[in-house]
Amino acid sequence: MSGLKPDPPAADHFREFYTQILHFLRKRTDNTSDAADMTQDVFTQWLGYQDRGKIEQPRAFLFQMARNLLRDHWRRQQVRHAAHGEHSESEVEPLSDDRDDPMVAALRLQRLEQLKRVVAELSPRRREALMLHRFEGLSQAQIAERMGISVSMVEKHIAQALLHCKQHLQRDSGKEQTQ
């Protein structure tokens, strides 16, 4: 590592995207330290990449690297679980798996459709703020910059969108239970 020369653009990318990538990985792993290690690996690979200067979308490139590391992580986890599972298969596998139950799958699909309808009811700006925050993992400051509004307005959009979703999903659940 001592052979690496200072690279201000790479350092800027590190500062700009580190938190986003860490958040992205933390949401997808069950272990905070694994997420931190993978985030460090992303930037280690980034520093070792020869054609960094030719990358037009460094954020997209870094997130693709993170997705690749995450996929490798999941594969290693599956291999580990499979290796350990051979020794104590009865301890690992439950007697019944809800994922195989058609009723559970149908209810899950129905709930997803309800959520899609409720989100579609939101104003375009609220929906955009919610999607950027929940699905792209952007911070409120990044959303504010992208949407050209204040951080306070982003907070209000997200809070109102979540409240709307919660109220409508609870209302819809109540209707189903009374039927």
Order of alpha helices (4+ residues) and beta strands (2+ residues): alpha-alpha-alpha-alpha-alpha-alpha-alpha-alpha
